[in-house]
Amino acid sequence: MVKKAKVDLALIREKLNSSLLSDVLDGMGIRNQCMSQGVRPAYPGATVVGWTHTMLMVDQHEPEQDTFKLQLEGIDSLKGDDLMVVASNGSTSAALWGELLSTAARCRGATGAVIDGLARDVRQIEEMKFPVFAAGFRPISSKGRVVAVGYGCRIRCGGVYVEEGDLIVGDIDGVTVVPDTAVEEAVERALERASSERVTRKELLAGAKLSEVYAKYGTI
């Protein structure tokens, strides 16, 4: 069983964002933890925070092959506050995620889904307010086209390595992956940085010069 860091996800949702955590990770020497810019919210305002539960999928070309068995197992194994993260090597052959998978994931307690492939049923997903991040949309089914080959394994999604129990924060700016070993320190630093930025913003609004504020707080 993967041990999850002791942090308050509700506080992270309220106070932090993908950019803050990316900056903090840079400062910790953990660089390039943001997924590629093509992994975007499926609908306006979608944000997600959760513990990664990974899945690896690949294209296949046997129309009669059962392509759902392992995928459904992976979704059924989701737990509260998990986030489904699906790597497909950027497959564009079919939609890997849709409304029914979102419904199943939510009922298992999942907070959302992040995939480096395509999704569908976007209107229904938006109506149910289940946060999905994807690289694009296409109505075609994955049946007989894309198959899961593993879950709970190390993957590379959106150009970033992801393992079980990592923390993900996704919003309009993108998706940041915080390695499980760095979560507690990164969140603590990010909360401190968020507080510093509030002070910086207040002084800028009062007319202070940007160079002076940066010299004072080291935050822009």
C-alpha positions as CSV (number, residue, x, y, z in Angstrom):
1,M,0.0,0.0,0.0
2,V,1.4,3.4,-1.0
3,K,2.0,5.7,2.0
4,K,0.5,9.2,1.3
5,A,2.0,12.4,2.7
6,K,0.3,14.1,5.6
7,V,-1.1,17.3,4.0
8,D,-4.5,19.0,3.9
9,L,-5.9,18.6,0.4
10,A,-8.7,21.0,1.2
11,L,-6.1,23.7,2.1
12,I,-4.1,23.0,-1.0
13,R,-7.3,23.4,-3.1
14,E,-8.0,26.7,-1.4
15,K,-4.5,28.3,-1.2
16,L,-2.2,26.8,-3.8
17,N,-2.1,26.4,-7.6
18,S,0.1,24.6,-10.2
19,S,2.4,27.6,-10.7
20,L,3.2,28.1,-7.1
21,L,4.1,24.4,-6.7
22,S,6.2,24.5,-9.9
23,D,8.2,27.4,-8.6
24,V,8.7,25.8,-5.2
25,L,9.9,22.5,-6.8
26,D,12.3,24.5,-8.9
27,G,13.7,26.0,-5.7
28,M,14.1,22.5,-4.3
29,G,16.0,21.4,-7.3
30,I,13.2,19.2,-8.6
31,R,12.7,20.7,-12.0
32,N,10.4,20.2,-15.0
33,Q,7.5,18.7,-13.0
34,C,4.8,20.3,-15.2
35,M,3.0,18.2,-17.8
36,S,3.2,19.4,-21.4
37,Q,1.0,22.3,-22.4
38,G,-1.3,20.1,-24.4
39,V,-2.8,18.5,-21.3
40,R,-5.7,20.9,-20.6
41,P,-8.9,21.2,-18.6
42,A,-11.8,19.6,-20.4
43,Y,-14.0,22.5,-19.5
44,P,-13.6,26.0,-18.1
45,G,-12.9,26.3,-14.4
46,A,-11.9,22.7,-13.9
47,T,-9.3,22.3,-11.2
48,V,-8.0,19.1,-9.6
49,V,-6.0,18.1,-6.5
50,G,-5.4,14.4,-5.6
51,W,-3.1,11.5,-5.1
52,T,-2.0,9.7,-8.2
53,H,-3.3,6.3,-9.2
54,T,-1.6,5.4,-12.5
55,M,-2.5,3.5,-15.6
56,L,-0.6,2.7,-18.7
57,M,-2.4,2.2,-22.0
58,V,-1.2,1.5,-25.6
59,D,-2.7,1.3,-29.0
60,Q,-3.6,-2.1,-30.3
61,H,-4.9,-3.3,-33.6
62,E,-7.0,-6.4,-33.0
63,P,-10.7,-5.3,-33.2
64,E,-12.0,-8.4,-31.4
65,Q,-9.6,-8.2,-28.4
66,D,-11.1,-7.3,-25.0
67,T,-9.5,-4.0,-24.3
68,F,-11.5,-3.1,-21.2
69,K,-10.6,-5.8,-18.6
70,L,-7.5,-4.3,-17.0
71,Q,-8.7,-0.7,-17.5
72,L,-11.9,-1.4,-15.5
73,E,-9.9,-3.2,-12.8
74,G,-7.7,-0.1,-12.4
75,I,-10.7,2.2,-12.1
76,D,-12.5,-0.1,-9.7
77,S,-9.3,0.0,-7.4
78,L,-9.5,3.8,-7.0
79,K,-9.9,5.1,-3.4
80,G,-10.9,8.4,-1.8
81,D,-8.9,11.4,-2.9
82,D,-7.2,9.4,-5.7
83,L,-6.7,10.9,-9.1
84,M,-6.6,8.7,-12.1
85,V,-3.6,9.5,-14.2
86,V,-3.4,7.7,-17.6
87,A,-0.4,7.5,-19.9
88,S,-0.9,6.5,-23.5
89,N,2.2,7.8,-25.2
90,G,-0.1,10.6,-26.6
91,S,-2.4,8.2,-28.4
92,T,-4.9,9.9,-30.7
93,S,-6.6,6.8,-32.1
94,A,-9.5,7.0,-29.7
95,A,-11.0,8.6,-26.6
96,L,-9.6,6.9,-23.4
97,W,-12.0,8.6,-21.0
98,G,-15.6,9.6,-21.0
99,E,-18.7,10.2,-18.9
100,L,-19.3,6.6,-17.6
101,L,-15.7,6.2,-16.5
102,S,-16.0,9.6,-14.8
103,T,-19.1,8.4,-13.0
104,A,-17.5,5.2,-11.9
105,A,-14.3,7.0,-10.7
106,R,-16.3,9.6,-8.7
107,C,-18.3,6.9,-7.0
108,R,-15.0,5.3,-5.9
109,G,-14.0,8.7,-4.3
110,A,-11.7,9.9,-7.1
111,T,-11.1,13.6,-7.4
112,G,-10.6,13.7,-11.2
113,A,-8.6,12.3,-14.1
114,V,-5.5,13.4,-16.0
115,I,-4.7,11.7,-19.3
116,D,-2.1,12.4,-22.0
117,G,-4.6,11.1,-24.6
118,L,-8.1,12.0,-25.7
119,A,-11.5,12.2,-23.9
120,R,-15.1,12.4,-25.0
121,D,-18.6,13.1,-23.5
122,V,-17.2,16.5,-22.5
123,R,-20.6,18.1,-22.1
124,Q,-21.8,15.5,-19.7
125,I,-18.5,15.6,-17.8
126,E,-18.8,19.3,-17.4
127,E,-22.4,19.0,-16.2
128,M,-21.3,16.5,-13.5
129,K,-18.4,18.8,-12.6
130,F,-15.9,16.0,-12.6
131,P,-12.4,17.5,-13.3
132,V,-10.9,15.9,-16.4
133,F,-7.6,17.1,-18.0
134,A,-6.8,15.7,-21.5
135,A,-4.8,16.4,-24.6
136,G,-7.8,16.7,-26.8
137,F,-11.2,15.3,-27.7
138,R,-12.6,12.7,-30.1
139,P,-15.9,10.8,-30.1
140,I,-14.5,7.4,-31.2
141,S,-14.5,4.6,-28.6
142,S,-11.3,3.0,-27.3
143,K,-12.9,-0.5,-27.7
144,G,-10.6,-2.6,-29.8
145,R,-8.2,0.3,-30.3
146,V,-6.5,1.2,-27.0
147,V,-5.8,-1.3,-24.2
148,A,-4.5,-1.0,-20.6
149,V,-1.3,-2.9,-20.0
150,G,-0.9,-2.0,-16.3
151,Y,-2.0,0.1,-13.4
152,G,-0.3,1.2,-10.2
153,C,2.9,1.4,-12.1
154,R,5.4,4.1,-12.9
155,I,4.4,6.0,-16.0
156,R,5.4,9.0,-18.1
157,C,2.4,11.3,-18.6
158,G,2.6,14.6,-20.4
159,G,6.4,14.3,-20.3
160,V,6.6,13.8,-16.5
161,Y,7.3,10.6,-14.6
162,V,4.5,9.8,-12.3
163,E,4.3,7.2,-9.5
164,E,1.6,6.0,-7.2
165,G,1.1,8.5,-4.3
166,D,2.5,11.6,-6.0
167,L,0.5,14.7,-5.5
168,I,-1.0,16.5,-8.6
169,V,-2.4,20.0,-8.7
170,G,-4.1,21.0,-12.0
171,D,-5.8,24.2,-13.1
172,I,-6.0,26.5,-16.1
173,D,-2.2,27.0,-16.1
174,G,-1.5,23.3,-16.4
175,V,-0.7,20.2,-14.3
176,T,2.1,20.0,-11.7
177,V,3.3,16.7,-10.3
178,V,4.9,16.7,-6.8
179,P,6.9,13.6,-6.1
180,D,5.6,11.7,-3.0
181,T,9.0,12.2,-1.2
182,A,8.8,16.0,-1.6
183,V,5.1,16.6,-0.9
184,E,5.2,17.8,2.7
185,E,8.2,20.2,2.2
186,A,6.8,21.5,-1.1
187,V,3.4,22.2,0.3
188,E,4.8,24.0,3.3
189,R,7.1,26.1,1.1
190,A,4.2,26.9,-1.3
191,L,2.0,28.0,1.5
192,E,4.8,30.4,2.7
193,R,5.3,31.6,-0.8
194,A,1.5,32.2,-1.3
195,S,1.6,34.4,1.9
196,S,4.7,36.3,0.6
197,E,2.9,36.9,-2.7
198,R,-0.1,38.4,-1.0
199,V,2.2,40.9,0.7
200,T,4.0,41.6,-2.6
201,R,0.8,42.2,-4.4
202,K,-0.4,44.6,-1.6
203,E,2.7,46.7,-1.9
204,L,2.6,46.8,-5.7
205,L,-1.0,48.0,-5.5
206,A,0.2,50.7,-3.1
207,G,2.6,51.9,-5.8
208,A,5.9,50.2,-4.9
209,K,8.3,49.5,-7.7
210,L,8.6,45.9,-8.8
211,S,12.4,45.8,-8.5
212,E,12.1,47.1,-4.9
213,V,9.5,44.6,-3.9
214,Y,11.5,41.7,-5.5
215,A,14.6,42.8,-3.6
216,K,12.6,42.8,-0.4
217,Y,10.7,39.5,-0.8
218,G,12.4,37.6,-3.6
219,T,9.0,36.8,-5.2
220,I,7.5,37.8,-8.5
